[in-house]
C-alpha cells in the first residue's frame, strides 16, 4: 500500500454536508510503514464530537484494505488560524484583514517550484540570532532598489518577524479573492511578512508543518510582480524554514551574516555547512558590527573582534562581500522604520558598495 492508495480509498467515505476527507483537505500526517497506516483528521474545534463516527469509519475502512495490518486514526482540532477569532488590526492599519490565513499544512508538491515574475531568489541567513541578519536584509534590499533593481523582501522569520518595523510598514496586505496576497511596498521594495498579519506582540505558536505551509504561501500566493531579485530574510539556525526554502524554490544562492567573534563564526560555519549539504550556492559572507568608531573622539574599537568573517571566507574559498560598522545610526534607523541605507554615512556606504557588487556579479 502507498499513501496514494490510502487517499484514493478515503475518497469513498462521504462526509455530512458533502465531499470526502480528501476533497475537503482534512487528512494530515499520513504515513504508511509496511502494513501499519496512521493519519490525522483535522477538524474545527466545534465539530470534534460530531466527527468521531467519521474517524471510526475511516479507521475501519483502511483496516479492511488488502495489505493493511493496523490503522491508527485520530482527530485533532489544531486547524488553520482562519478557524479562530480574527486577529486585531495593528495600530494604524486602515486596510481590511485578508480573508486568506497563513499557517496551513504544506503542499504535497516536490522539487523546486518557480515564483512567477521573480528572476533570482537570494537567502540571507545566519547560524545564530543577534548578528543583525534582518538589519542586513532590509538595508541590502533598499540599497539594491537605490541601484535601480526591482527588489522584493520576504520576512521568513515566522516566529520573530521584524521587517515591518524595520521597513516602517504597519498595514495589513489585502487578499481580494482569499487565494492571493497583495504585498506592500516601502522605499522601492516590495514587502511581505507574517508580522503584517498579526497584532503587535502577538505570538505564532505553530509546529513545523504549519511553518512550512506558511512559507509556501508567502512564496507562491503573493503577487510579487516582476522582480529582479527577491531577498529572503531567514530565521536563525538550520531548521524547517531553511530546508523548505532550499528544497522547494529555485534558490540562486545564500549570503551568510556573522559578527567577527568566534562564537558567532562557529554557528556561521553550521549555516554554511547546511547550504553545502543542500547544494545551495553560497554567494558570500558579510561581517556585521565589524568596527565601532566613537562619534566624539574618533577612536576605533573592535568590540566583537575584527576580520573574523573575512578570514573565514578566505579559508573556505567563498566571496567576502564586505564589513558593516557598528554605529548608533543603524539602530536608530531600524527602530524608526527608515533603513540606514537610505542615507549617507559609513554604514550606508558599505551597503551601497555591497549592492553594487551583487549587481555587477549578476546576482541581483
DOLUMDREN-51576 format. One record per residue (C-alpha): residue in three letters; x, y, z. Coordinates in steps of 0.05 Angstrom, whole numbers, plus 5000, padded with zeros to 4 digits. Last residue first. Example, Ala and Ser with C-alpha at 12.3 -4.5 7.8 and 13.67 -1.06 7.14 Angstrom:
residues 2
Ser527349795143/Ala524649105156/
end
This chain:
residues 364
Unk541758174837/Unk546957624830/Unk549557864763/Unk556557994791/Unk555958744777/Unk549258774813/Unk551958394874/Unk558058854875/Unk553759484871/Unk549459224929/Unk555659104971/Unk558259804957/Unk551460114973/Unk551259735039/Unk558159975059/Unk556560695041/Unk550160675083/Unk554160415142/Unk559660945135/Unk555061545126/Unk549461745079/Unk542061595077/Unk537261075051/Unk541960515072/Unk540360685145/Unk533560365138/Unk527660815157/Unk522960445204/Unk524860875265/Unk527460275303/Unk531860075245/Unk534460775234/Unk536160865307/Unk539960205309/Unk543860345246/Unk545361065267/Unk548460825332/Unk554160515292/Unk557359835288/Unk560959815220/Unk558659355164/Unk564058935130/Unk564158695059/Unk562258165008/Unk567457635025/Unk566957124969/Unk567956384985/Unk574455984988/Unk573255685056/Unk579555995087/Unk578256665054/Unk571056675078/Unk573356515149/Unk578657065147/Unk573457565124/Unk568657335177/Unk573857425232/Unk576358095208/Unk575158475272/Unk573458295344/Unk566658405374/Unk568159085405/Unk573559265355/Unk574659985376/Unk576460595334/Unk577361265369/Unk574261835331/Unk573462275393/Unk566062435394/Unk562961945344/Unk566961365373/Unk568460885316/Unk565960175324/Unk568459645277/Unk565558995249/Unk558459005274/Unk556658575213/Unk561558155172/Unk558257925108/Unk559557255075/Unk558857035003/Unk554456764948/Unk554056064976/Unk550755614923/Unk545555144952/Unk547354404946/Unk543254225008/Unk549453965042/Unk553254595023/Unk547555025049/Unk547754665116/Unk555354715121/Unk554955465112/Unk549755515166/Unk553955085213/Unk560055515198/Unk556056125218/Unk554955795285/Unk562355765300/Unk563256455270/Unk558556745322/Unk562456425379/Unk569056665349/Unk567257395345/Unk567257755278/Unk559657825272/Unk556357375222/Unk551857415161/Unk551356855109/Unk549057015039/Unk545356455002/Unk544356254930/Unk540056304868/Unk534555894901/Unk529955554852/Unk524955414907/Unk522154804944/Unk528454454970/Unk532555054993/Unk526555445020/Unk523654835056/Unk530354655089/Unk531455365113/Unk524455415141/Unk524754735176/Unk531354845213/Unk538555065207/Unk539255665254/Unk536956385252/Unk530556565215/Unk531256725141/Unk530657415109/Unk529157245037/Unk531357764985/Unk527557704920/Unk531357944859/Unk529958254791/Unk522658274807/Unk516358294763/Unk510158244806/Unk510557954875/Unk503257754877/Unk503857334940/Unk501056624934/Unk507456254917/Unk512756504965/Unk508456735023/Unk504156115016/Unk510055645014/Unk512855975076/Unk506255895113/Unk505955165095/Unk512955045120/Unk511455385186/Unk504954985191/Unk508854335181/Unk513954525235/Unk509154645293/Unk506055315306/Unk505455815362/Unk506056495329/Unk506057065381/Unk502057705382/Unk506258295406/Unk503658765351/Unk497358465321/Unk498857975266/Unk498257945190/Unk503758455176/Unk508458045220/Unk507457475172/Unk511857885127/Unk511458125054/Unk515058715023/Unk516059004954/Unk521959494959/Unk522060194928/Unk522660534996/Unk516560145022/Unk511659704985/Unk506159245009/Unk504358554984/Unk497658354953/Unk496057654975/Unk492657134932/Unk487556594948/Unk482256934991/Unk479957324930/Unk481558044950/Unk487357874996/Unk489958535021/Unk496358645060/Unk495458925130/Unk498559605144/Unk504359715192/Unk510359885149/Unk516560265172/Unk521559805138/Unk524959605203/Unk518359525240/Unk515059105185/Unk521658725177/Unk521958445247/Unk518557775244/Unk520557335303/Unk517056665300/Unk515956665224/Unk522856925205/Unk521356865131/Unk520957625120/Unk520557665045/Unk523758275012/Unk522558424938/Unk527058834894/Unk526559144825/Unk533759394815/Unk535360124803/Unk541560184847/Unk537260504901/Unk533059874900/Unk539359464913/Unk540959914972/Unk533959834999/Unk534359074995/Unk541259075027/Unk538559505083/Unk532759045097/Unk536858405095/Unk542758685135/Unk538158905191/Unk534758225189/Unk541557875195/Unk543958325251/Unk548257815290/Unk543157715345/Unk540857025327/Unk545256445307/Unk547656075244/Unk545856655199/Unk542056715135/Unk540357195078/Unk537056805021/Unk537557044949/Unk532056894899/Unk533057094826/Unk528557244767/Unk521857314802/Unk515857414755/Unk512156784777/Unk515656404832/Unk518155744806/Unk517455094847/Unk523454674866/Unk522053934877/Unk516053604909/Unk508853824911/Unk504953564971/Unk503154264994/Unk504954475064/Unk499854485122/Unk496455145132/Unk499555715171/Unk497356355136/Unk490156565131/Unk486656845069/Unk480757305081/Unk485357905084/Unk484158395141/Unk481159055118/Unk486059615107/Unk486960215154/Unk492459965200/Unk495060505247/Unk495560045307/Unk495559325285/Unk488759025268/Unk486058515317/Unk486957785297/Unk480957415271/Unk477856925320/Unk479656205306/Unk478255785244/Unk482256255200/Unk488556085240/Unk489055395209/Unk486954785250/Unk489654405310/Unk482754105325/Unk485453395320/Unk482152725308/Unk486052075308/Unk486751485261/Unk491350885274/Unk490850315225/Unk493749615231/Unk495149025186/Unk494049365118/Unk495948925059/Unk489048895029/Unk484549455055/Unk479849305113/Unk484049685164/Unk483250305120/Unk475650275120/Unk475350125195/Unk479750725210/Unk475651175165/Unk469150935196/Unk471751075267/Unk474151765248/Unk467451915213/Unk463651685275/Unk468052165317/Unk466452755272/Unk460553005312/Unk464753065375/Unk470253475340/Unk466053965301/Unk466754555350/Unk474354515347/Unk474554525270/Unk477153875242/Unk483853555224/Unk483652815212/Unk490452525230/Unk494051935198/Unk496851255211/Unk497850625169/Unk501650005190/Unk502649445139/Unk509649675120/Unk510150385148/Unk505050825113/Unk504551545137/Unk499152075131/Unk500852685173/Unk494353055157/Unk487752885125/Unk482453435124/Unk483353725055/Unk475953755037/Unk476953344974/Unk480952835014/Unk476352735074/Unk470152695030/Unk465153164999/Unk458153325023/Unk454853625084/Unk455953015126/Unk462052665097/Unk462552125044/Unk467851575052/Unk469851324982/Unk475251864977/Unk478651515034/Unk480650944988/Unk484251404940/Unk487951724998/Unk490251055023/Unk492650834954/Unk496251494945/Unk499851385011/Unk502250714985/Unk500050005000/
end
